[in-house]
Amino acid sequence: MPVVQITLLEGRSAEQKRRIAALVTDAIAEEAGTAREGVVVTFIDVTREDYARGGVLMADQKPK
């Protein structure tokens, strides 16, 4: 049973997560040759203070 864990900055809607879960599930099921029902997708929401890139917290980075 494939398990996919996705970490995102908080703020995504339930509808966005539904679409992401469906797309990821379809891709894994197709490429791994497994049933969609066997694919598990989990989401971990983190705050901008809990996520750093390049050694800098996202909360401290300037918006692009």
Secondary structure, DSSP 8 states (H G I E B T S, - for coil): --EEEEEEES---HHHHHHHHHHHHHHHHHHHT--GGG-EEEEEEE-GGG-EETTEEGGGS---
